[in-house]
Amino acid sequence: MSLFKTRASSIFTAACLSTLIAVFLTSLLLGANYLSAKLPRPIIHERIVKAFSNEDLVNAVHLRTNTKQGAHQYNDCLILAMAFDDRPAPALRALSPVTPPVMLDNNPCAYLKSISSGSEPVPLSPAAFYHRYLHGQVAVTALALQWLDLPTVRIVYDAFAFSILTLLVASNLILLRSTLVRIHDQASRAQYIQQASRHGFLLLLSCVLVLFYSVQFYGMSLGHGPSDAVVYLYLLTATYVNFSAWRSWQTLTIHAAFGVFTAYFELFTGGVPLGLSIIFLCYASLAVGPHRTEIWWLGCLSAGAFLCAFFVAVITKLLVAGSFFGYGEVFTNFLSQLQFWTEGNRVGIFDAAIALAQSAHYLGAGWRLLGVSLLGFSGFAFAYSLVVILKRLRSGGNWECPTLLVLSYASIILWYVVFRKHAYQHNFFMIRISVMLITSSLLLLALASRNQLVGLLRSLAALADAPTKLQRTS
């Protein structure tokens, strides 16, 4: 009973802390939206006109594997149109930028070109206000275009993504090597094993992101770039901060802030399942060492803090927007869209899977066969590993690390199932979060085949040491 009370108290504390942090940070971010909305718009108009004249913006909204403008121009043009339209008061635009409810051929790039050339924009109406999101991309884009033209903004996003992903790979590789050198120290062996697993897990995830997250096609996007940066910065924090060594309130604060910034830059592009999956994976890396049950519990609390902060941030924004636009209109708009993507005109799970497979070229660096093979292998590896690990658990093995990896895998699958209509229609960017299916299934396979893996590593080490031994004998 005392353990139950302790756990219940921890959940209550985590929920309260996450709520306070979410309300505080969301208030600051809405203030930043307001300041951004007050920035002069003529310079944004000039940047957009110049971008069209130089063909940095074009009418085509899906450029497939374009590495200059990016594969997803639809959201970029939508964000630019929101940043450009200054008809409502700044306070209104800070909460709900204007977007045309009806566009010719559903093409925001053609609409943006039309209004930037002097055509009349769509008349203002309740349907023109975009209530659902926090619109962090609109605020950041309006700010960036005050000093930089559109191609330079894209270069900055792309360079940041490349730099931080390279830093993640290099940092975890160096830290893993330095830890493995000291792992023979019996006094601190358990600590070094935990450090080695942490950096090994993060190294694998970083490599998968570099190779298969399609950063070369989406990293420069005004819609995807900022939200991706939040994920990269969280991973950089996990690289240098051992969450299990910090006080629980400090760890929960980090994850609550992660949830708020995910909400701020979330345009329904998969930030929630991706963030949740990465949190479970990070704690799985720590659950190889001592205090596994405590780490497992802290991992679940951190994931809960992330989700709680995300939802509180969204609800806080809706409440503030409701005070300006009317609560009935704002919440009806929000709930109708939520229902549309989860229940309205539902598609089958098989149809969603086929649609995602058709966009697997983004997962396979432009090669669809590679992307489909990766998805197929991840499913097979997950099923095989699960069978092996379940058999092993009967003899009292480590259950904390595998279950966290299963939760990491399941977070993506659950999103695809619940929002399968959204995944079906927007498969060309929703396929990206499948990188976590690859990573978590590979790590589960490594756990299931650890004896063979250790044998392989020893063989490789002996092979690498063979020239040195040969020189000594000669």
C-alpha positions as CSV (number, residue, x, y, z in Angstrom):
1,M,0.0,0.0,0.0
2,S,2.9,2.4,0.8
3,L,4.4,1.7,-2.6
4,F,1.0,2.5,-4.3
5,K,0.7,5.7,-2.3
6,T,4.3,6.7,-3.4
7,R,3.5,6.0,-7.0
8,A,0.2,7.9,-6.9
9,S,1.9,10.8,-5.2
10,S,4.6,10.8,-8.0
11,I,2.0,10.8,-10.7
12,F,0.1,13.7,-9.0
13,T,3.4,15.7,-8.5
14,A,4.4,15.1,-12.1
15,A,1.0,16.2,-13.4
16,C,1.0,19.4,-11.3
17,L,4.6,20.3,-12.2
18,S,4.0,19.6,-16.0
19,T,0.8,21.7,-15.9
20,L,2.5,24.7,-14.2
21,I,5.5,24.6,-16.6
22,A,3.2,24.2,-19.6
23,V,1.0,27.2,-18.7
24,F,4.1,29.4,-17.9
25,L,6.0,28.5,-21.1
26,T,2.9,28.7,-23.3
27,S,2.1,32.1,-22.0
28,L,5.7,33.2,-22.9
29,L,5.4,31.7,-26.4
30,L,2.1,33.4,-27.0
31,G,3.8,36.6,-26.0
32,A,6.5,35.8,-28.6
33,N,3.8,35.2,-31.2
34,Y,2.3,38.7,-30.4
35,L,5.7,40.4,-30.8
36,S,6.3,38.6,-34.0
37,A,2.9,39.6,-35.3
38,K,3.8,43.2,-34.7
39,L,6.9,43.0,-37.0
40,P,6.7,45.0,-40.3
41,R,5.1,42.9,-43.1
42,P,6.4,44.8,-46.2
43,I,9.8,43.2,-45.9
44,I,8.1,39.8,-45.9
45,H,6.2,40.7,-49.0
46,E,9.4,41.7,-50.7
47,R,11.1,38.4,-49.7
48,I,8.1,36.4,-51.1
49,V,8.0,38.3,-54.4
50,K,11.8,37.8,-54.8
51,A,11.5,34.1,-54.0
52,F,8.9,33.6,-56.8
53,S,10.9,35.6,-59.3
54,N,14.1,33.5,-58.6
55,E,12.0,30.3,-58.6
56,D,12.9,29.6,-54.9
57,L,9.1,29.3,-54.6
58,V,7.1,27.6,-57.3
59,N,3.5,26.6,-57.8
60,A,4.2,22.8,-57.3
61,V,3.5,21.9,-53.7
62,H,5.1,18.4,-53.6
63,L,8.6,18.3,-55.1
64,R,9.3,14.7,-54.1
65,T,13.0,14.4,-53.5
66,N,14.0,18.1,-54.0
67,T,17.0,19.0,-51.9
68,K,17.0,22.8,-52.6
69,Q,13.4,24.0,-51.8
70,G,12.4,20.8,-49.9
71,A,10.0,18.1,-50.7
72,H,7.0,19.6,-48.9
73,Q,6.2,23.1,-50.2
74,Y,2.5,22.9,-49.2
75,N,3.2,23.8,-45.5
76,D,6.0,26.3,-46.4
77,C,3.6,28.3,-48.6
78,L,0.8,28.1,-46.0
79,I,3.2,29.4,-43.3
80,L,4.4,32.2,-45.6
81,A,0.8,33.2,-46.4
82,M,0.0,33.3,-42.7
83,A,3.1,35.4,-42.0
84,F,2.3,37.7,-44.9
85,D,-1.4,38.4,-44.2
86,D,-1.5,41.3,-41.7
87,R,-5.2,42.3,-42.0
88,P,-6.3,41.2,-38.5
89,A,-4.9,42.9,-35.4
90,P,-1.6,41.5,-34.0
91,A,-3.3,39.9,-31.0
92,L,-5.6,38.0,-33.2
93,R,-2.8,36.9,-35.6
94,A,-0.7,35.8,-32.6
95,L,-3.5,33.3,-31.7
96,S,-4.9,32.4,-35.1
97,P,-3.1,33.5,-38.3
98,V,-5.3,33.8,-41.4
99,T,-5.4,30.9,-43.9
100,P,-7.7,30.6,-46.8
101,P,-10.4,28.0,-46.2
102,V,-10.8,27.5,-49.9
103,M,-8.0,27.6,-52.4
104,L,-8.0,26.9,-56.2
105,D,-6.8,23.3,-56.6
106,N,-6.0,23.3,-52.9
107,N,-2.7,25.0,-53.7
108,P,-1.3,27.4,-51.1
109,C,1.7,28.2,-53.3
110,A,-0.5,29.4,-56.2
111,Y,-2.6,31.4,-53.7
112,L,0.5,32.9,-52.1
113,K,1.8,34.0,-55.5
114,S,-1.5,35.5,-56.4
115,I,-1.9,37.7,-53.3
116,S,1.8,38.6,-53.3
117,S,1.3,39.9,-56.8
118,G,-1.5,42.2,-55.8
119,S,-4.7,40.0,-56.1
120,E,-7.3,40.3,-53.4
121,P,-6.9,37.8,-50.6
122,V,-9.7,35.5,-49.4
123,P,-12.2,37.7,-47.3
124,L,-11.9,37.3,-43.6
125,S,-14.4,35.0,-42.0
126,P,-14.4,32.7,-38.9
127,A,-13.3,29.9,-41.2
128,A,-10.2,31.9,-42.3
129,F,-8.7,31.8,-38.8
130,Y,-6.5,28.8,-38.0
131,H,-7.2,28.0,-34.4
132,R,-5.8,24.5,-33.9
133,Y,-2.1,25.1,-33.5
134,L,0.3,27.3,-31.6
135,H,1.8,28.5,-34.8
136,G,5.4,28.7,-33.7
137,Q,6.6,28.3,-37.3
138,V,4.7,31.4,-38.4
139,A,6.3,33.5,-35.6
140,V,9.8,32.2,-36.3
141,T,9.4,32.6,-40.1
142,A,8.2,36.2,-39.7
143,L,11.2,37.0,-37.5
144,A,13.7,35.2,-39.8
145,L,12.5,37.0,-42.9
146,Q,13.2,40.4,-41.3
147,W,16.9,39.8,-41.8
148,L,17.3,36.9,-44.3
149,D,15.8,36.0,-47.6
150,L,14.0,32.7,-48.0
151,P,16.9,30.7,-49.5
152,T,19.2,31.8,-46.7
153,V,16.6,30.7,-44.1
154,R,16.5,27.3,-45.7
155,I,20.3,27.1,-45.7
156,V,20.4,28.0,-42.0
157,Y,17.8,25.3,-41.1
158,D,19.6,22.7,-43.3
159,A,23.0,23.6,-41.9
160,F,21.7,23.5,-38.3
161,A,20.2,20.0,-38.9
162,F,23.4,18.7,-40.5
163,S,25.6,20.2,-37.8
164,I,23.7,19.0,-34.8
165,L,23.1,15.5,-36.2
166,T,26.9,15.3,-37.0
167,L,27.6,16.5,-33.4
168,L,25.2,13.8,-32.0
169,V,27.0,11.0,-33.9
170,A,30.5,12.3,-33.1
171,S,29.7,13.0,-29.4
172,N,28.1,9.6,-28.7
173,L,30.8,7.8,-30.6
174,I,33.6,9.5,-28.6
175,L,31.8,9.1,-25.3
176,L,31.0,5.4,-26.1
177,R,34.7,4.8,-26.8
178,S,35.9,6.5,-23.7
179,T,33.4,4.5,-21.6
180,L,34.4,1.2,-23.1
181,V,38.1,1.8,-22.3
182,R,37.2,2.1,-18.6
183,I,34.6,-0.6,-18.5
184,H,37.0,-3.2,-17.0
185,D,37.1,-1.1,-13.7
186,Q,35.3,-3.6,-11.4
187,A,34.5,-0.9,-8.8
188,S,32.5,1.2,-11.3
189,R,31.6,-1.5,-13.8
190,A,27.8,-1.2,-13.5
191,Q,28.0,2.6,-14.0
192,Y,30.2,2.2,-17.1
193,I,27.9,-0.4,-18.5
194,Q,25.0,2.0,-18.2
195,Q,27.0,4.8,-19.8
196,A,28.1,2.5,-22.6
197,S,24.5,1.4,-23.3
198,R,23.2,5.0,-23.2
199,H,25.7,6.3,-25.7
200,G,25.4,3.1,-27.8
201,F,21.6,3.5,-28.1
202,L,21.9,7.2,-28.9
203,L,24.7,6.5,-31.4
204,L,22.5,4.1,-33.3
205,L,19.5,6.5,-33.2
206,S,21.7,9.4,-34.4
207,C,23.0,7.3,-37.3
208,V,19.5,6.2,-38.3
209,L,18.3,9.8,-38.2
210,V,21.2,10.9,-40.4
211,L,20.6,8.1,-42.9
212,F,16.8,7.6,-43.0
213,Y,15.0,10.6,-41.5
214,S,15.1,12.4,-44.9
215,V,16.7,15.5,-43.5
216,Q,18.1,16.2,-47.0
217,F,14.4,16.6,-48.2
218,Y,12.8,18.1,-45.1
219,G,15.5,19.8,-43.0
220,M,15.2,23.1,-44.9
221,S,11.4,23.2,-44.6
222,L,9.8,26.1,-42.7
223,G,7.3,23.6,-41.3
224,H,9.5,20.7,-40.4
225,G,12.8,22.4,-39.6
226,P,11.9,24.0,-36.3
227,S,10.1,20.9,-35.0
228,D,13.0,18.7,-36.0
229,A,15.4,21.0,-34.1
230,V,13.4,20.5,-30.9
231,V,14.0,16.7,-31.2
232,Y,17.7,17.1,-32.0
233,L,18.2,19.4,-29.0
234,Y,16.4,16.9,-26.7
235,L,18.8,14.2,-28.0
236,L,21.8,16.4,-27.4
237,T,20.5,16.9,-23.8
238,A,20.1,13.2,-23.4
239,T,23.7,12.7,-24.6
240,Y,25.2,14.9,-21.9
241,V,22.7,14.5,-19.1
242,N,22.0,11.2,-17.4
243,F,18.4,11.6,-16.5
244,S,18.5,8.9,-13.9
245,A,21.2,10.8,-12.0
246,W,19.2,14.0,-11.7
247,R,16.5,14.7,-9.2
248,S,13.1,13.7,-10.5
249,W,11.7,17.3,-10.6
250,Q,14.6,18.4,-12.7
251,T,14.1,15.5,-15.2
252,L,10.4,16.1,-15.3
253,T,10.9,19.8,-16.0
254,I,13.1,18.9,-19.0
255,H,10.5,16.6,-20.4
256,A,7.6,19.0,-19.7
257,A,9.5,21.7,-21.6
258,F,10.1,19.2,-24.4
259,G,6.4,18.7,-24.6
260,V,5.6,22.4,-24.7
261,F,8.1,23.1,-27.5
262,T,6.8,20.1,-29.4
263,A,3.3,21.6,-29.2
264,Y,4.6,25.0,-30.2
265,F,6.1,23.7,-33.5
266,E,3.6,20.8,-34.1
267,L,1.7,21.1,-37.4
268,F,0.4,17.5,-37.1
269,T,3.7,16.3,-38.6
270,G,4.4,13.5,-36.0
271,G,6.1,15.4,-33.2
272,V,4.0,13.7,-30.5
273,P,4.7,10.1,-31.3
274,L,8.3,10.8,-32.3
275,G,9.0,12.6,-29.0
276,L,7.3,9.9,-27.0
277,S,9.1,7.1,-28.8
278,I,12.5,8.8,-28.3
279,I,11.8,9.4,-24.5
280,F,11.1,5.6,-24.0
281,L,14.3,4.8,-26.0
282,C,16.4,7.1,-23.9
283,Y,15.2,5.5,-20.7
284,A,15.6,2.0,-22.2
285,S,19.3,2.8,-22.6
286,L,19.6,3.6,-18.9
287,A,17.6,0.5,-17.8
288,V,20.5,-1.8,-18.7
289,G,22.5,-0.7,-15.5
290,P,21.5,-0.7,-11.8
291,H,18.2,0.6,-10.3
292,R,16.3,-0.6,-13.4
293,T,12.8,-0.5,-11.8
294,E,13.3,3.1,-10.6
295,I,14.5,4.1,-14.1
296,W,11.6,2.3,-15.7
297,W,9.2,4.2,-13.5
298,L,10.9,7.5,-14.1
299,G,10.8,6.9,-17.8
300,C,7.0,6.4,-17.7
301,L,6.7,9.6,-15.6
302,S,8.8,11.5,-18.0
303,A,6.7,10.3,-20.9
304,G,3.6,11.3,-19.0
305,A,5.1,14.8,-18.2
306,F,5.8,15.2,-22.0
307,L,2.2,14.3,-22.9
308,C,0.6,16.3,-20.1
309,A,2.6,19.4,-20.9
310,F,1.8,19.0,-24.6
311,F,-2.0,18.8,-24.0
312,V,-2.0,21.6,-21.4
313,A,-0.1,23.8,-23.9
314,V,-2.7,23.2,-26.6
315,I,-5.6,23.6,-24.3
316,T,-4.1,26.9,-22.9
317,K,-3.8,28.3,-26.4
318,L,-7.4,27.2,-27.2
319,L,-8.7,28.9,-24.0
320,V,-6.9,32.1,-24.8
321,A,-8.1,32.0,-28.4
322,G,-11.6,31.3,-27.2
323,S,-11.6,34.6,-25.2
324,F,-11.1,36.4,-28.5
325,F,-13.0,34.3,-31.1
326,G,-15.6,32.6,-28.9
327,Y,-15.2,29.4,-27.1
328,G,-17.9,27.6,-29.1
329,E,-16.3,28.4,-32.4
330,V,-12.7,27.6,-31.3
331,F,-13.4,24.3,-29.6
332,T,-15.9,23.2,-32.3
333,N,-13.3,23.8,-34.9
334,F,-10.7,21.9,-32.9
335,L,-12.9,18.9,-32.2
336,S,-14.3,18.6,-35.7
337,Q,-10.7,18.5,-37.1
338,L,-9.7,15.9,-34.5
339,Q,-12.8,13.8,-35.4
340,F,-12.1,14.2,-39.1
341,W,-8.6,12.6,-38.7
342,T,-9.6,9.9,-36.3
343,E,-13.2,8.9,-37.3
344,G,-14.5,10.8,-40.3
345,N,-14.1,8.9,-43.6
346,R,-11.9,6.3,-41.9
347,V,-9.6,4.3,-44.0
348,G,-8.5,0.8,-43.3
349,I,-5.2,-0.1,-41.5
350,F,-4.1,-2.0,-44.6
351,D,-4.8,1.1,-46.8
352,A,-2.7,3.3,-44.5
353,A,0.1,0.7,-44.5
354,I,0.1,0.6,-48.3
355,A,0.2,4.5,-48.5
356,L,3.1,4.7,-46.1
357,A,5.0,2.0,-48.1
358,Q,4.4,4.0,-51.3
359,S,6.3,6.9,-49.6
360,A,9.1,4.7,-48.3
361,H,11.5,6.3,-50.7
362,Y,11.8,9.1,-48.1
363,L,12.8,6.5,-45.6
364,G,15.3,4.9,-48.0
365,A,17.2,8.1,-49.0
366,G,15.2,8.3,-52.3
367,W,15.2,4.5,-52.9
368,R,11.8,3.0,-52.3
369,L,12.9,-0.6,-52.3
370,L,15.4,0.2,-49.5
371,G,12.6,2.0,-47.5
372,V,10.2,-0.9,-47.9
373,S,12.9,-3.4,-46.9
374,L,13.7,-1.4,-43.8
375,L,10.1,-1.3,-42.7
376,G,9.7,-5.1,-43.4
377,F,12.9,-5.9,-41.6
378,S,11.9,-3.8,-38.6
379,G,8.6,-5.6,-38.3
380,F,10.2,-9.0,-38.5
381,A,13.0,-8.1,-36.1
382,F,10.4,-6.8,-33.6
383,A,8.3,-9.9,-33.7
384,Y,11.3,-12.3,-33.5
385,S,12.9,-10.3,-30.6
386,L,9.7,-10.2,-28.7
387,V,9.3,-14.0,-28.8
388,V,12.9,-14.5,-27.7
389,I,12.8,-12.0,-24.9
390,L,9.4,-13.3,-23.6
391,K,10.9,-16.7,-23.2
392,R,13.9,-15.3,-21.5
393,L,11.8,-13.3,-19.0
394,R,10.4,-16.5,-17.6
395,S,13.8,-17.1,-16.0
396,G,13.8,-13.6,-14.4
397,G,15.8,-11.5,-16.9
398,N,15.8,-7.8,-17.4
399,W,12.3,-6.8,-18.3
400,E,12.6,-3.0,-17.9
401,C,14.8,-2.3,-20.9
402,P,12.8,-4.5,-23.4
403,T,9.4,-3.1,-22.3
404,L,10.6,0.4,-22.7
405,L,11.8,-0.4,-26.3
406,V,8.4,-2.1,-26.9
407,L,6.7,1.2,-25.8
408,S,9.0,3.1,-28.1
409,Y,8.0,0.9,-31.0
410,A,4.3,0.9,-30.1
411,S,4.1,4.7,-29.8
412,I,4.6,5.0,-33.6
413,I,2.3,2.1,-34.4
414,L,-0.4,3.4,-32.2
415,W,-0.3,6.8,-33.8
416,Y,-0.5,5.3,-37.3
417,V,-3.6,3.2,-36.2
418,V,-5.5,5.9,-34.4
419,F,-4.7,8.7,-37.0
420,R,-4.6,6.3,-40.0
421,K,-6.6,8.7,-42.2
422,H,-4.1,11.4,-41.5
423,A,-1.2,8.9,-42.1
424,Y,-2.9,7.8,-45.4
425,Q,-3.4,11.3,-46.7
426,H,0.0,12.7,-45.5
427,N,2.1,9.6,-45.9
428,F,4.8,11.6,-47.7
429,F,6.0,13.2,-44.4
430,M,4.4,10.9,-41.8
431,I,6.6,8.1,-43.1
432,R,9.6,9.9,-41.5
433,I,8.7,8.9,-37.9
434,S,9.1,5.3,-38.9
435,V,12.8,5.8,-38.1
436,M,11.8,4.9,-34.6
437,L,10.5,1.5,-35.7
438,I,13.9,0.8,-37.3
439,T,15.8,1.9,-34.2
440,S,13.8,0.3,-31.5
441,S,13.5,-3.0,-33.4
442,L,17.2,-3.1,-34.0
443,L,17.9,-2.5,-30.3
444,L,15.4,-5.2,-29.3
445,L,17.1,-7.6,-31.8
446,A,20.5,-6.7,-30.2
447,L,19.1,-7.6,-26.7
448,A,17.6,-10.8,-28.0
449,S,20.8,-11.8,-29.7
450,R,23.3,-10.4,-27.2
451,N,25.3,-13.6,-26.9
452,Q,25.8,-13.8,-30.7
453,L,26.5,-10.0,-30.7
454,V,29.2,-10.3,-28.0
455,G,30.8,-13.2,-29.9
456,L,30.8,-11.1,-33.1
457,L,32.4,-8.1,-31.4
458,R,35.1,-10.3,-29.9
459,S,35.8,-11.8,-33.3
460,L,36.0,-8.3,-34.8
461,A,38.3,-7.2,-32.0
462,A,40.6,-10.2,-32.5
463,L,40.6,-9.5,-36.3
464,A,41.5,-5.9,-35.7
465,D,44.3,-6.9,-33.3
466,A,45.7,-9.6,-35.7
467,P,48.2,-7.3,-37.5
468,T,49.7,-6.2,-34.1
469,K,50.1,-9.8,-33.0
470,L,51.7,-10.7,-36.3
471,Q,54.3,-7.9,-36.0
472,R,55.2,-9.0,-32.4
473,T,55.7,-12.7,-33.4
474,S,57.8,-11.6,-36.4
